[in-house]
Amino acid sequence: MYLEIVSPEATLFEGEVTSVSVPGVQGSFQVLNNHAPIVSSLSVGKAKIVGKLDIATEFQPQFEQNGDETSIALANGGTLEMNDNKVILFVD
């Protein structure tokens, strides 16, 4: 599935990933390929992404990479939208 991570300042990442796990306001959940369409508010925490992420140098300090798993802190929560195998993760 295709993931786009967007902040108010810039698009932090765009590319193919295997899964995205996030802290939803009503509990954590994971989206995989062919997931049903969803829009959800996110709580403070970390979004975990599985896949090979090639992150631009200027945005690398916002991410933690450990093998095939990458996480980004959601200091103020955020929003996730999944539709047609495209995930858009809005972060502050």
Biopython code that builds the backbone (N, CA, C, O; Angstrom):
import numpy as np
from Bio.PDB.StructureBuilder import StructureBuilder

atoms = [
    (1, "MET", "N", (0.841, -1.172, 0.000)),
    (1, "MET", "CA", (0.000, 0.000, 0.000)),
    (1, "MET", "C", (0.891, 1.241, 0.000)),
    (1, "MET", "O", (2.066, 1.176, 0.360)),
    (2, "TYR", "N", (0.333, 2.334, -0.395)),
    (2, "TYR", "CA", (1.064, 3.581, -0.532)),
    (2, "TYR", "C", (0.820, 4.450, 0.702)),
    (2, "TYR", "O", (-0.322, 4.612, 1.134)),
    (3, "LEU", "N", (1.884, 5.002, 1.265)),
    (3, "LEU", "CA", (1.789, 5.843, 2.453)),
    (3, "LEU", "C", (2.319, 7.234, 2.150)),
    (3, "LEU", "O", (3.356, 7.400, 1.508)),
    (4, "GLU", "N", (1.585, 8.220, 2.625)),
    (4, "GLU", "CA", (2.029, 9.606, 2.557)),
    (4, "GLU", "C", (1.944, 10.169, 3.978)),
    (4, "GLU", "O", (0.888, 10.121, 4.609)),
    (5, "ILE", "N", (3.071, 10.706, 4.478)),
    (5, "ILE", "CA", (3.097, 11.329, 5.798)),
    (5, "ILE", "C", (3.242, 12.828, 5.582)),
    (5, "ILE", "O", (4.216, 13.297, 4.993)),
    (6, "VAL", "N", (2.246, 13.574, 6.075)),
    (6, "VAL", "CA", (2.168, 15.011, 5.811)),
    (6, "VAL", "C", (2.140, 15.782, 7.123)),
    (6, "VAL", "O", (1.385, 15.448, 8.036)),
    (7, "SER", "N", (2.973, 16.822, 7.210)),
    (7, "SER", "CA", (2.938, 17.749, 8.339)),
    (7, "SER", "C", (2.494, 19.100, 7.797)),
    (7, "SER", "O", (2.414, 19.273, 6.581)),
    (8, "PRO", "N", (2.205, 20.058, 8.663)),
    (8, "PRO", "CA", (1.813, 21.387, 8.161)),
    (8, "PRO", "C", (2.895, 22.043, 7.307)),
    (8, "PRO", "O", (2.586, 22.877, 6.455)),
    (9, "GLU", "N", (4.153, 21.679, 7.523)),
    (9, "GLU", "CA", (5.253, 22.305, 6.808)),
    (9, "GLU", "C", (5.618, 21.618, 5.497)),
    (9, "GLU", "O", (6.025, 22.282, 4.543)),
    (10, "ALA", "N", (5.476, 20.280, 5.442)),
    (10, "ALA", "CA", (5.980, 19.552, 4.272)),
    (10, "ALA", "C", (5.440, 18.126, 4.239)),
    (10, "ALA", "O", (4.873, 17.633, 5.214)),
    (11, "THR", "N", (5.627, 17.481, 3.099)),
    (11, "THR", "CA", (5.378, 16.048, 2.986)),
    (11, "THR", "C", (6.662, 15.365, 3.441)),
    (11, "THR", "O", (7.711, 15.533, 2.820)),
    (12, "LEU", "N", (6.581, 14.590, 4.530)),
    (12, "LEU", "CA", (7.750, 13.977, 5.138)),
    (12, "LEU", "C", (8.172, 12.684, 4.460)),
    (12, "LEU", "O", (9.356, 12.348, 4.437)),
    (13, "PHE", "N", (7.194, 11.948, 3.900)),
    (13, "PHE", "CA", (7.500, 10.670, 3.245)),
    (13, "PHE", "C", (6.385, 10.320, 2.278)),
    (13, "PHE", "O", (5.216, 10.614, 2.529)),
    (14, "GLU", "N", (6.754, 9.691, 1.171)),
    (14, "GLU", "CA", (5.812, 9.105, 0.220)),
    (14, "GLU", "C", (6.430, 7.820, -0.304)),
    (14, "GLU", "O", (7.581, 7.819, -0.741)),
    (15, "GLY", "N", (5.674, 6.721, -0.265)),
    (15, "GLY", "CA", (6.190, 5.476, -0.807)),
    (15, "GLY", "C", (5.395, 4.265, -0.360)),
    (15, "GLY", "O", (4.439, 4.374, 0.408)),
    (16, "GLU", "N", (5.809, 3.108, -0.858)),
    (16, "GLU", "CA", (5.159, 1.840, -0.557)),
    (16, "GLU", "C", (5.612, 1.304, 0.798)),
    (16, "GLU", "O", (6.797, 1.355, 1.128)),
    (17, "VAL", "N", (4.662, 0.792, 1.578)),
    (17, "VAL", "CA", (4.940, 0.185, 2.882)),
    (17, "VAL", "C", (4.101, -1.081, 3.035)),
    (17, "VAL", "O", (3.191, -1.337, 2.246)),
    (18, "THR", "N", (4.419, -1.863, 4.057)),
    (18, "THR", "CA", (3.690, -3.109, 4.330)),
    (18, "THR", "C", (2.530, -2.889, 5.291)),
    (18, "THR", "O", (1.435, -3.406, 5.071)),
    (19, "SER", "N", (2.765, -2.113, 6.373)),
    (19, "SER", "CA", (1.709, -1.872, 7.349)),
    (19, "SER", "C", (1.970, -0.574, 8.101)),
    (19, "SER", "O", (3.092, -0.069, 8.142)),
    (20, "VAL", "N", (0.893, -0.046, 8.698)),
    (20, "VAL", "CA", (0.972, 1.159, 9.522)),
    (20, "VAL", "C", (0.162, 0.886, 10.794)),
    (20, "VAL", "O", (-1.014, 0.530, 10.719)),
    (21, "SER", "N", (0.795, 1.055, 11.960)),
    (21, "SER", "CA", (0.121, 0.895, 13.250)),
    (21, "SER", "C", (0.104, 2.249, 13.943)),
    (21, "SER", "O", (1.129, 2.927, 14.014)),
    (22, "VAL", "N", (-1.052, 2.643, 14.451)),
    (22, "VAL", "CA", (-1.214, 3.977, 15.038)),
    (22, "VAL", "C", (-2.026, 3.918, 16.333)),
    (22, "VAL", "O", (-2.800, 2.986, 16.550)),
    (23, "PRO", "N", (-1.837, 4.940, 17.201)),
    (23, "PRO", "CA", (-2.635, 5.031, 18.422)),
    (23, "PRO", "C", (-3.926, 5.818, 18.167)),
    (23, "PRO", "O", (-3.932, 7.044, 18.277)),
    (24, "GLY", "N", (-4.995, 5.139, 17.835)),
    (24, "GLY", "CA", (-6.279, 5.805, 17.630)),
    (24, "GLY", "C", (-6.855, 6.304, 18.941)),
    (24, "GLY", "O", (-6.484, 5.807, 20.005)),
    (25, "VAL", "N", (-7.749, 7.268, 18.887)),
    (25, "VAL", "CA", (-8.325, 7.813, 20.123)),
    (25, "VAL", "C", (-9.159, 6.771, 20.862)),
    (25, "VAL", "O", (-9.360, 6.891, 22.071)),
    (26, "GLN", "N", (-9.647, 5.752, 20.160)),
    (26, "GLN", "CA", (-10.423, 4.693, 20.809)),
    (26, "GLN", "C", (-9.637, 3.388, 20.891)),
    (26, "GLN", "O", (-10.211, 2.319, 21.097)),
    (27, "GLY", "N", (-8.327, 3.488, 20.729)),
    (27, "GLY", "CA", (-7.471, 2.312, 20.818)),
    (27, "GLY", "C", (-6.571, 2.183, 19.603)),
    (27, "GLY", "O", (-6.893, 2.670, 18.519)),
    (28, "SER", "N", (-5.449, 1.527, 19.796)),
    (28, "SER", "CA", (-4.492, 1.343, 18.709)),
    (28, "SER", "C", (-5.052, 0.405, 17.655)),
    (28, "SER", "O", (-5.835, -0.496, 17.955)),
    (29, "PHE", "N", (-4.634, 0.634, 16.400)),
    (29, "PHE", "CA", (-5.039, -0.248, 15.311)),
    (29, "PHE", "C", (-3.990, -0.248, 14.220)),
    (29, "PHE", "O", (-3.111, 0.612, 14.178)),
    (30, "GLN", "N", (-4.098, -1.231, 13.336)),
    (30, "GLN", "CA", (-3.152, -1.405, 12.240)),
    (30, "GLN", "C", (-3.911, -1.449, 10.928)),
    (30, "GLN", "O", (-4.999, -2.019, 10.853)),
    (31, "VAL", "N", (-3.339, -0.847, 9.894)),
    (31, "VAL", "CA", (-3.921, -0.958, 8.554)),
    (31, "VAL", "C", (-2.939, -1.700, 7.664)),
    (31, "VAL", "O", (-1.729, -1.476, 7.712)),
    (32, "LEU", "N", (-3.490, -2.584, 6.853)),
    (32, "LEU", "CA", (-2.731, -3.383, 5.900)),
    (32, "LEU", "C", (-3.314, -3.163, 4.515)),
    (32, "LEU", "O", (-4.335, -2.492, 4.364)),
    (33, "ASN", "N", (-2.666, -3.727, 3.507)),
    (33, "ASN", "CA", (-3.163, -3.645, 2.149)),
    (33, "ASN", "C", (-4.615, -4.123, 2.071)),
    (33, "ASN", "O", (-4.973, -5.109, 2.715)),
    (34, "ASN", "N", (-5.435, -3.451, 1.308)),
    (34, "ASN", "CA", (-6.855, -3.768, 1.100)),
    (34, "ASN", "C", (-7.718, -3.548, 2.335)),
    (34, "ASN", "O", (-8.799, -4.128, 2.437)),
    (35, "HIS", "N", (-7.266, -2.727, 3.270)),
    (35, "HIS", "CA", (-8.066, -2.384, 4.450)),
    (35, "HIS", "C", (-9.290, -1.583, 4.000)),
    (35, "HIS", "O", (-9.225, -0.849, 3.014)),
    (36, "ALA", "N", (-10.379, -1.722, 4.708)),
    (36, "ALA", "CA", (-11.590, -0.945, 4.418)),
    (36, "ALA", "C", (-11.288, 0.546, 4.594)),
    (36, "ALA", "O", (-10.431, 0.913, 5.398)),
    (37, "PRO", "N", (-11.982, 1.399, 3.852)),
    (37, "PRO", "CA", (-11.777, 2.845, 4.013)),
    (37, "PRO", "C", (-12.051, 3.268, 5.454)),
    (37, "PRO", "O", (-12.995, 2.793, 6.086)),
    (38, "ILE", "N", (-11.207, 4.171, 5.962)),
    (38, "ILE", "CA", (-11.347, 4.633, 7.338)),
    (38, "ILE", "C", (-10.730, 6.029, 7.467)),
    (38, "ILE", "O", (-9.754, 6.357, 6.792)),
    (39, "VAL", "N", (-11.313, 6.831, 8.336)),
    (39, "VAL", "CA", (-10.726, 8.100, 8.766)),
    (39, "VAL", "C", (-10.775, 8.068, 10.282)),
    (39, "VAL", "O", (-11.821, 7.788, 10.869)),
    (40, "SER", "N", (-9.633, 8.356, 10.924)),
    (40, "SER", "CA", (-9.581, 8.267, 12.377)),
    (40, "SER", "C", (-8.701, 9.369, 12.959)),
    (40, "SER", "O", (-7.673, 9.730, 12.385)),
    (41, "SER", "N", (-9.121, 9.895, 14.106)),
    (41, "SER", "CA", (-8.281, 10.806, 14.883)),
    (41, "SER", "C", (-7.294, 9.965, 15.669)),
    (41, "SER", "O", (-7.608, 8.857, 16.104)),
    (42, "LEU", "N", (-6.087, 10.509, 15.848)),
    (42, "LEU", "CA", (-5.034, 9.777, 16.537)),
    (42, "LEU", "C", (-4.657, 10.467, 17.835)),
    (42, "LEU", "O", (-4.708, 11.691, 17.948)),
    (43, "SER", "N", (-4.277, 9.655, 18.812)),
    (43, "SER", "CA", (-3.818, 10.150, 20.110)),
    (43, "SER", "C", (-2.322, 10.421, 20.063)),
    (43, "SER", "O", (-1.639, 10.072, 19.100)),
    (44, "VAL", "N", (-1.833, 11.045, 21.113)),
    (44, "VAL", "CA", (-0.398, 11.223, 21.284)),
    (44, "VAL", "C", (0.237, 9.841, 21.404)),
    (44, "VAL", "O", (-0.303, 8.969, 22.084)),
    (45, "GLY", "N", (1.356, 9.639, 20.760)),
    (45, "GLY", "CA", (2.047, 8.357, 20.798)),
    (45, "GLY", "C", (2.968, 8.225, 19.606)),
    (45, "GLY", "O", (3.506, 9.216, 19.112)),
    (46, "LYS", "N", (3.151, 6.987, 19.141)),
    (46, "LYS", "CA", (4.013, 6.738, 17.992)),
    (46, "LYS", "C", (3.270, 5.963, 16.924)),
    (46, "LYS", "O", (2.526, 5.026, 17.215)),
    (47, "ALA", "N", (3.483, 6.369, 15.680)),
    (47, "ALA", "CA", (3.009, 5.593, 14.541)),
    (47, "ALA", "C", (4.161, 4.691, 14.118)),
    (47, "ALA", "O", (5.294, 5.151, 13.976)),
    (48, "LYS", "N", (3.873, 3.404, 13.916)),
    (48, "LYS", "CA", (4.902, 2.451, 13.509)),
    (48, "LYS", "C", (4.618, 1.989, 12.090)),
    (48, "LYS", "O", (3.504, 1.576, 11.767)),
    (49, "ILE", "N", (5.636, 2.065, 11.254)),
    (49, "ILE", "CA", (5.495, 1.732, 9.842)),
    (49, "ILE", "C", (6.454, 0.593, 9.528)),
    (49, "ILE", "O", (7.632, 0.652, 9.880)),
    (50, "VAL", "N", (5.947, -0.449, 8.863)),
    (50, "VAL", "CA", (6.796, -1.562, 8.445)),
    (50, "VAL", "C", (6.998, -1.451, 6.946)),
    (50, "VAL", "O", (6.037, -1.352, 6.183)),
    (51, "GLY", "N", (8.251, -1.468, 6.536)),
    (51, "GLY", "CA", (8.623, -1.348, 5.134)),
    (51, "GLY", "C", (9.944, -0.614, 5.045)),
    (51, "GLY", "O", (10.416, -0.048, 6.031)),
    (52, "LYS", "N", (10.533, -0.621, 3.883)),
    (52, "LYS", "CA", (11.799, 0.096, 3.661)),
    (52, "LYS", "C", (11.491, 1.546, 3.351)),
    (52, "LYS", "O", (11.020, 1.856, 2.256)),
    (53, "LEU", "N", (11.747, 2.442, 4.294)),
    (53, "LEU", "CA", (11.487, 3.864, 4.098)),
    (53, "LEU", "C", (12.773, 4.587, 3.752)),
    (53, "LEU", "O", (13.764, 4.491, 4.477)),
    (54, "ASP", "N", (12.757, 5.304, 2.651)),
    (54, "ASP", "CA", (13.875, 6.149, 2.251)),
    (54, "ASP", "C", (13.475, 7.580, 2.591)),
    (54, "ASP", "O", (12.782, 8.243, 1.819)),
    (55, "ILE", "N", (13.912, 8.040, 3.738)),
    (55, "ILE", "CA", (13.493, 9.339, 4.262)),
    (55, "ILE", "C", (14.532, 10.393, 3.900)),
    (55, "ILE", "O", (15.733, 10.179, 4.064)),
    (56, "ALA", "N", (14.060, 11.522, 3.409)),
    (56, "ALA", "CA", (14.952, 12.621, 3.051)),
    (56, "ALA", "C", (15.765, 13.050, 4.274)),
    (56, "ALA", "O", (15.268, 13.031, 5.400)),
    (57, "THR", "N", (16.999, 13.428, 4.042)),
    (57, "THR", "CA", (17.932, 13.782, 5.115)),
    (57, "THR", "C", (17.371, 14.823, 6.076)),
    (57, "THR", "O", (17.549, 14.699, 7.287)),
    (58, "GLU", "N", (16.702, 15.842, 5.560)),
    (58, "GLU", "CA", (16.212, 16.918, 6.430)),
    (58, "GLU", "C", (15.094, 16.471, 7.368)),
    (58, "GLU", "O", (14.823, 17.143, 8.363)),
    (59, "PHE", "N", (14.432, 15.335, 7.064)),
    (59, "PHE", "CA", (13.330, 14.859, 7.908)),
    (59, "PHE", "C", (13.732, 13.686, 8.808)),
    (59, "PHE", "O", (12.945, 13.277, 9.661)),
    (60, "GLN", "N", (14.933, 13.140, 8.639)),
    (60, "GLN", "CA", (15.359, 11.976, 9.408)),
    (60, "GLN", "C", (15.321, 12.165, 10.919)),
    (60, "GLN", "O", (15.036, 11.198, 11.625)),
    (61, "PRO", "N", (15.595, 13.375, 11.466)),
    (61, "PRO", "CA", (15.524, 13.528, 12.929)),
    (61, "PRO", "C", (14.132, 13.269, 13.515)),
    (61, "PRO", "O", (14.016, 13.005, 14.712)),
    (62, "GLN", "N", (13.084, 13.338, 12.706)),
    (62, "GLN", "CA", (11.723, 13.110, 13.201)),
    (62, "GLN", "C", (11.363, 11.631, 13.255)),
    (62, "GLN", "O", (10.326, 11.268, 13.811)),
    (63, "PHE", "N", (12.207, 10.772, 12.685)),
    (63, "PHE", "CA", (11.921, 9.343, 12.588)),
    (63, "PHE", "C", (12.932, 8.530, 13.385)),
    (63, "PHE", "O", (14.074, 8.948, 13.570)),
    (64, "GLU", "N", (12.495, 7.355, 13.857)),
    (64, "GLU", "CA", (13.376, 6.363, 14.467)),
    (64, "GLU", "C", (13.307, 5.130, 13.588)),
    (64, "GLU", "O", (12.223, 4.604, 13.336)),
    (65, "GLN", "N", (14.469, 4.659, 13.115)),
    (65, "GLN", "CA", (14.481, 3.476, 12.263)),
    (65, "GLN", "C", (15.173, 2.326, 12.972)),
    (65, "GLN", "O", (16.221, 2.497, 13.595)),
    (66, "ASN", "N", (14.559, 1.138, 12.865)),
    (66, "ASN", "CA", (15.105, -0.071, 13.455)),
    (66, "ASN", "C", (14.808, -1.217, 12.495)),
    (66, "ASN", "O", (13.746, -1.835, 12.571)),
    (67, "GLY", "N", (15.735, -1.498, 11.601)),
    (67, "GLY", "CA", (15.517, -2.533, 10.598)),
    (67, "GLY", "C", (14.421, -2.120, 9.637)),
    (67, "GLY", "O", (14.480, -1.040, 9.049)),
    (68, "ASP", "N", (13.413, -2.981, 9.472)),
    (68, "ASP", "CA", (12.289, -2.688, 8.577)),
    (68, "ASP", "C", (11.183, -1.909, 9.271)),
    (68, "ASP", "O", (10.166, -1.606, 8.646)),
    (69, "GLU", "N", (11.354, -1.577, 10.547)),
    (69, "GLU", "CA", (10.321, -0.834, 11.261)),
    (69, "GLU", "C", (10.790, 0.592, 11.518)),
    (69, "GLU", "O", (11.908, 0.817, 11.981)),
    (70, "THR", "N", (9.928, 1.542, 11.213)),
    (70, "THR", "CA", (10.216, 2.960, 11.414)),
    (70, "THR", "C", (9.076, 3.543, 12.234)),
    (70, "THR", "O", (7.916, 3.181, 12.035)),
    (71, "SER", "N", (9.396, 4.437, 13.148)),
    (71, "SER", "CA", (8.337, 5.092, 13.912)),
    (71, "SER", "C", (8.523, 6.599, 13.848)),
    (71, "SER", "O", (9.626, 7.113, 13.663)),
    (72, "ILE", "N", (7.393, 7.289, 14.010)),
    (72, "ILE", "CA", (7.385, 8.742, 14.068)),
    (72, "ILE", "C", (6.514, 9.132, 15.247)),
    (72, "ILE", "O", (5.425, 8.590, 15.435)),
    (73, "ALA", "N", (7.003, 10.082, 16.043)),
    (73, "ALA", "CA", (6.259, 10.535, 17.220)),
    (73, "ALA", "C", (5.082, 11.398, 16.799)),
    (73, "ALA", "O", (5.204, 12.255, 15.923)),
    (74, "LEU", "N", (3.941, 11.160, 17.434)),
    (74, "LEU", "CA", (2.742, 11.976, 17.230)),
    (74, "LEU", "C", (2.567, 12.819, 18.480)),
    (74, "LEU", "O", (1.740, 12.510, 19.338)),
    (75, "ALA", "N", (3.349, 13.887, 18.579)),
    (75, "ALA", "CA", (3.382, 14.715, 19.793)),
    (75, "ALA", "C", (2.036, 15.374, 20.084)),
    (75, "ALA", "O", (1.692, 15.595, 21.245)),
    (76, "ASN", "N", (1.280, 15.686, 19.045)),
    (76, "ASN", "CA", (-0.035, 16.317, 19.213)),
    (76, "ASN", "C", (-1.147, 15.473, 18.606)),
    (76, "ASN", "O", (-2.212, 15.991, 18.271)),
    (77, "GLY", "N", (-0.905, 14.183, 18.465)),
    (77, "GLY", "CA", (-1.890, 13.332, 17.813)),
    (77, "GLY", "C", (-1.802, 13.500, 16.312)),
    (77, "GLY", "O", (-0.728, 13.763, 15.772)),
    (78, "GLY", "N", (-2.917, 13.350, 15.643)),
    (78, "GLY", "CA", (-2.943, 13.469, 14.191)),
    (78, "GLY", "C", (-4.207, 12.863, 13.632)),
    (78, "GLY", "O", (-5.182, 12.644, 14.350)),
    (79, "THR", "N", (-4.178, 12.591, 12.332)),
    (79, "THR", "CA", (-5.320, 11.999, 11.637)),
    (79, "THR", "C", (-4.794, 10.999, 10.620)),
    (79, "THR", "O", (-3.755, 11.222, 9.999)),
    (80, "LEU", "N", (-5.515, 9.901, 10.452)),
    (80, "LEU", "CA", (-5.174, 8.903, 9.449)),
    (80, "LEU", "C", (-6.367, 8.705, 8.538)),
    (80, "LEU", "O", (-7.506, 8.609, 8.995)),
    (81, "GLU", "N", (-6.096, 8.646, 7.242)),
    (81, "GLU", "CA", (-7.128, 8.316, 6.254)),
    (81, "GLU", "C", (-6.607, 7.169, 5.407)),
    (81, "GLU", "O", (-5.479, 7.216, 4.914)),
    (82, "MET", "N", (-7.435, 6.127, 5.234)),
    (82, "MET", "CA", (-7.107, 4.979, 4.384)),
    (82, "MET", "C", (-8.206, 4.832, 3.361)),
    (82, "MET", "O", (-9.382, 4.741, 3.711)),
    (83, "ASN", "N", (-7.822, 4.808, 2.073)),
    (83, "ASN", "CA", (-8.803, 4.636, 1.003)),
    (83, "ASN", "C", (-8.080, 4.138, -0.247)),
    (83, "ASN", "O", (-7.067, 4.711, -0.647)),
    (84, "ASP", "N", (-8.588, 3.090, -0.855)),
    (84, "ASP", "CA", (-8.023, 2.535, -2.095)),
    (84, "ASP", "C", (-6.532, 2.246, -1.975)),
    (84, "ASP", "O", (-5.751, 2.628, -2.846)),
    (85, "ASN", "N", (-6.138, 1.571, -0.893)),
    (85, "ASN", "CA", (-4.747, 1.192, -0.649)),
    (85, "ASN", "C", (-3.789, 2.377, -0.571)),
    (85, "ASN", "O", (-2.599, 2.236, -0.852)),
    (86, "LYS", "N", (-4.304, 3.537, -0.192)),
    (86, "LYS", "CA", (-3.472, 4.714, 0.051)),
    (86, "LYS", "C", (-3.769, 5.213, 1.456)),
    (86, "LYS", "O", (-4.921, 5.465, 1.810)),
    (87, "VAL", "N", (-2.708, 5.353, 2.254)),
    (87, "VAL", "CA", (-2.821, 5.863, 3.615)),
    (87, "VAL", "C", (-2.224, 7.263, 3.632)),
    (87, "VAL", "O", (-1.113, 7.478, 3.146)),
    (88, "ILE", "N", (-2.958, 8.203, 4.187)),
    (88, "ILE", "CA", (-2.423, 9.535, 4.416)),
    (88, "ILE", "C", (-2.404, 9.745, 5.924)),
    (88, "ILE", "O", (-3.439, 9.675, 6.588)),
    (89, "LEU", "N", (-1.220, 10.002, 6.449)),
    (89, "LEU", "CA", (-1.022, 10.222, 7.878)),
    (89, "LEU", "C", (-0.688, 11.701, 8.071)),
    (89, "LEU", "O", (0.376, 12.167, 7.662)),
    (90, "PHE", "N", (-1.606, 12.425, 8.697)),
    (90, "PHE", "CA", (-1.415, 13.844, 8.978)),
    (90, "PHE", "C", (-0.853, 13.977, 10.381)),
    (90, "PHE", "O", (-1.483, 13.542, 11.345)),
    (91, "VAL", "N", (0.338, 14.580, 10.511)),
    (91, "VAL", "CA", (1.000, 14.726, 11.805)),
    (91, "VAL", "C", (1.301, 16.192, 12.067)),
    (91, "VAL", "O", (1.456, 16.979, 11.132)),
    (92, "ASP", "N", (1.384, 16.561, 13.357)),
    (92, "ASP", "CA", (1.751, 17.937, 13.734)),
    (92, "ASP", "C", (3.190, 17.993, 14.172)),
    (92, "ASP", "O", (3.685, 19.063, 14.527)),
]
sb = StructureBuilder()
sb.init_structure("model")
sb.init_model(0)
sb.init_chain("A")
sb.init_seg("    ")
for serial, (resi, resn, name, xyz) in enumerate(atoms, 1):
    if name == "N":
        sb.init_residue(resn, " ", resi, " ")
    sb.init_atom(name, np.array(xyz, "f"), 0.0, 1.0, " ", f" {name:<3s}", serial, name[0])
structure = sb.get_structure()
